[in-house]
Amino acid sequence: MKNGITEKGLDLIAGHLESRAGQFPQVEVETYFYSLPVNYSMYDVQTLAERIAGRMGLVGYTPVIQLEHLPYDVGGQINLNDSKIVYIKIDKTRFEQHNYKPVELVAVVAHEMAHKLLWTRGFKDTSKKIEYMTDACAVYAGFGFFLSEAAELVVGEHNNGMLSYKSVRKVGYLERWQIAYLRNRFFAANVIVDQEEEVPQNGSKFGAVEITLIIVIIAIMLLAAIFAR
């Protein structure tokens, strides 16, 4: 699902971040330091949140991970206020069943901590439009790799004997090409992603092979119908 934000819009967002969100190291984060194990525990996620807070310069702020039942299309939530205690909610069922992909959970926590960072910098808009700025802020803080991976999560592969397809879950608000654009701007990361690529939200994505197969099957069915007359 495309959000309509152009490169010009991304440059505008990036400019706001560069002028008001503070300065970060001019390199993206080391993925191994922030990655989660497949069988992650509450301790792992709590430690991750503390590391992300440190990376974002939120000195004196204490993130606290809480488990709560959230809507399926909500990866995480944060209570935004001026408190030094930062409560971040993640879904209890998905966490306990390890239905969060590790890279997805990193992206979720980075996004929520970016909300707090923006709040401390005077961005106190709580409407949906701040979500794009928040994703961009997480990229600016060096977590672009995780957001990019989470923007197109393969959560299932299916084959009914005639067609094969993948179930894809989208996490976040920016598209992959937009994340790549920001990574290149902030870090000269030289990331290449096709701008025409579109990932359906909670839908299925057909690859070139699958599309070709569908076309062939339709053609065969049409020919069979013609010869059957």
C-alpha positions as CSV (number, residue, x, y, z in Angstrom):
1,M,0.0,0.0,0.0
2,K,1.6,3.2,-1.2
3,N,1.6,6.3,1.1
4,G,2.2,8.9,-1.6
5,I,5.3,10.5,0.0
6,T,7.7,11.6,-2.7
7,E,11.4,12.2,-2.6
8,K,10.8,15.9,-2.1
9,G,8.6,15.0,0.9
10,L,11.3,12.7,2.3
11,D,13.8,15.5,2.0
12,L,11.5,17.8,3.9
13,I,11.1,15.2,6.7
14,A,14.9,14.6,6.7
15,G,15.6,18.3,7.0
16,H,13.4,18.6,10.1
17,L,15.1,15.6,11.7
18,E,18.6,16.9,10.9
19,S,17.8,20.3,12.4
20,R,15.8,19.3,15.5
21,A,16.3,15.6,16.4
22,G,20.0,15.9,17.4
23,Q,23.1,14.4,15.9
24,F,23.9,10.7,15.7
25,P,27.0,8.8,14.7
26,Q,27.4,9.0,10.9
27,V,27.1,5.2,10.6
28,E,24.2,2.8,10.9
29,V,24.1,0.6,14.0
30,E,25.9,-2.7,14.1
31,T,23.1,-5.2,13.4
32,Y,24.6,-7.9,15.6
33,F,24.5,-5.6,18.7
34,Y,20.8,-5.0,18.3
35,S,19.6,-8.3,16.9
36,L,17.4,-10.6,18.9
37,P,17.7,-14.4,19.1
38,V,14.9,-16.5,17.6
39,N,13.8,-17.6,21.0
40,Y,13.9,-14.2,22.6
41,S,12.9,-13.5,26.2
42,M,11.6,-10.5,28.0
43,Y,15.1,-9.9,29.2
44,D,16.4,-9.8,25.6
45,V,13.7,-7.3,24.6
46,Q,14.2,-5.1,27.7
47,T,18.0,-5.0,27.1
48,L,17.3,-4.1,23.4
49,A,15.1,-1.2,24.4
50,E,17.8,0.1,26.8
51,R,20.4,-0.1,24.0
52,I,18.2,1.7,21.6
53,A,17.5,4.4,24.2
54,G,21.3,4.8,24.6
55,R,21.8,5.0,20.8
56,M,19.2,7.7,20.5
57,G,20.8,9.8,23.3
58,L,17.9,9.4,25.7
59,V,20.1,9.7,28.7
60,G,18.2,9.4,32.0
61,Y,15.2,7.8,30.3
62,T,14.2,4.2,31.3
63,P,12.3,2.1,28.8
64,V,10.0,-0.5,30.3
65,I,8.6,-3.2,28.0
66,Q,5.0,-4.3,28.9
67,L,3.0,-7.2,27.5
68,E,-0.6,-6.3,26.5
69,H,-3.2,-7.6,24.0
70,L,-3.0,-5.3,21.0
71,P,-4.9,-5.3,17.7
72,Y,-3.4,-7.5,15.1
73,D,-2.3,-4.6,12.9
74,V,-0.6,-2.8,15.8
75,G,3.0,-3.9,16.4
76,G,3.6,-1.8,19.5
77,Q,2.4,1.3,21.4
78,I,4.0,3.9,23.6
79,N,2.6,6.2,26.4
80,L,3.8,9.6,25.4
81,N,4.3,12.1,28.2
82,D,7.1,14.0,29.9
83,S,8.0,11.1,32.3
84,K,11.5,9.7,32.4
85,I,9.9,6.2,32.5
86,V,9.0,5.1,28.9
87,Y,6.4,2.4,28.8
88,I,6.4,0.5,25.5
89,K,3.6,-2.1,24.9
90,I,4.0,-5.1,22.7
91,D,1.4,-7.8,22.0
92,K,1.3,-10.5,24.7
93,T,0.1,-13.3,22.5
94,R,2.5,-12.7,19.7
95,F,5.4,-12.3,22.1
96,E,4.7,-15.5,24.0
97,Q,4.2,-17.5,20.8
98,H,7.2,-15.9,19.2
99,N,5.0,-14.7,16.3
100,Y,7.1,-11.5,16.2
101,K,10.0,-12.0,13.8
102,P,13.1,-10.9,15.7
103,V,13.9,-8.2,13.1
104,E,10.3,-7.1,13.4
105,L,10.5,-6.7,17.1
106,V,13.7,-4.6,16.8
107,A,11.9,-2.3,14.2
108,V,8.9,-2.0,16.5
109,V,10.9,-1.0,19.6
110,A,13.1,1.4,17.5
111,H,10.0,3.0,16.2
112,E,8.4,3.5,19.6
113,M,11.6,4.9,21.1
114,A,11.8,7.3,18.1
115,H,8.4,8.5,19.2
116,K,9.9,9.4,22.6
117,L,12.9,11.0,21.0
118,L,10.7,13.3,18.9
119,W,8.6,14.1,21.9
120,T,11.6,15.3,23.8
121,R,12.5,17.5,20.8
122,G,9.2,19.2,20.7
123,F,7.4,17.0,18.2
124,K,4.3,16.5,20.3
125,D,1.8,15.8,17.5
126,T,0.0,12.5,18.2
127,S,-1.9,12.2,14.9
128,K,-1.1,9.6,12.3
129,K,1.0,12.0,10.2
130,I,3.7,11.9,12.9
131,E,4.1,8.2,12.2
132,Y,6.0,8.8,9.0
133,M,8.4,11.2,10.8
134,T,8.8,8.6,13.5
135,D,9.8,5.9,11.0
136,A,12.2,8.3,9.4
137,C,13.6,9.2,12.8
138,A,14.4,5.5,13.5
139,V,16.2,5.4,10.2
140,Y,18.1,8.6,11.1
141,A,19.1,7.0,14.4
142,G,20.7,4.1,12.4
143,F,18.0,1.4,12.4
144,G,17.2,1.5,8.7
145,F,18.2,-2.1,8.1
146,F,15.7,-3.4,10.6
147,L,12.8,-1.1,9.3
148,S,13.5,-2.2,5.8
149,E,13.5,-5.8,6.6
150,A,10.3,-5.4,8.6
151,A,8.6,-3.5,5.8
152,E,8.2,-6.7,3.9
153,L,8.0,-9.7,6.2
154,V,7.2,-13.1,4.6
155,V,5.1,-14.8,7.2
156,G,4.0,-17.9,5.2
157,E,4.6,-19.7,1.9
158,H,1.8,-21.6,0.2
159,N,1.5,-24.1,-2.6
160,N,-1.8,-25.7,-3.6
161,G,-0.3,-27.7,-6.4
162,M,-1.0,-25.2,-9.1
163,L,0.0,-21.9,-7.6
164,S,2.7,-20.9,-5.1
165,Y,2.6,-17.6,-3.3
166,K,3.8,-15.9,-0.1
167,S,1.9,-14.2,2.6
168,V,3.5,-10.9,3.4
169,R,3.0,-8.7,6.5
170,K,4.0,-5.0,6.4
171,V,5.4,-3.4,9.6
172,G,5.8,0.4,9.7
173,Y,4.6,3.3,7.7
174,L,7.3,4.0,5.1
175,E,7.8,1.9,2.0
176,R,11.1,0.1,1.4
177,W,12.3,2.4,-1.3
178,Q,11.6,5.4,1.0
179,I,13.6,3.8,3.8
180,A,16.4,3.1,1.3
181,Y,16.3,6.8,0.1
182,L,16.7,8.0,3.7
183,R,19.5,5.5,4.5
184,N,21.3,6.8,1.4
185,R,20.8,10.4,2.4
186,F,21.8,10.0,6.1
187,F,24.6,7.5,5.7
188,A,25.4,7.2,2.0
189,A,24.4,3.5,2.4
190,N,24.1,2.9,-1.3
191,V,20.9,0.9,-0.8
192,I,19.0,0.1,-4.0
193,V,15.3,-0.7,-3.9
194,D,12.9,-0.4,-6.8
195,Q,10.5,2.5,-6.3
196,E,7.8,0.7,-8.3
197,E,7.8,-2.1,-5.7
198,E,4.6,-2.2,-3.7
199,V,4.0,-4.5,-0.7
200,P,0.3,-5.2,0.1
201,Q,-0.6,-4.7,3.8
202,N,-1.5,-8.1,5.3
203,G,-1.8,-9.5,1.8
204,S,0.0,-11.7,-0.7
205,K,2.8,-10.8,-3.0
206,F,3.3,-12.8,-6.3
207,G,6.8,-13.0,-7.7
208,A,7.6,-13.0,-11.4
209,V,7.6,-16.8,-11.6
210,E,4.2,-17.0,-10.0
211,I,2.7,-14.3,-12.2
212,T,4.0,-16.1,-15.3
213,L,2.5,-19.4,-14.1
214,I,-0.9,-17.7,-13.5
215,I,-0.8,-16.3,-17.1
216,V,0.1,-19.7,-18.5
217,I,-2.7,-21.4,-16.6
218,I,-5.3,-18.8,-17.8
219,A,-4.1,-19.3,-21.4
220,I,-4.5,-23.1,-21.1
221,M,-8.0,-22.7,-19.7
222,L,-9.0,-20.4,-22.5
223,L,-7.7,-22.7,-25.1
224,A,-9.5,-25.7,-23.5
225,A,-12.7,-23.7,-23.5
226,I,-12.3,-22.8,-27.2
227,F,-11.6,-26.4,-28.3
228,A,-14.4,-27.7,-26.2
229,R,-17.0,-25.9,-28.4
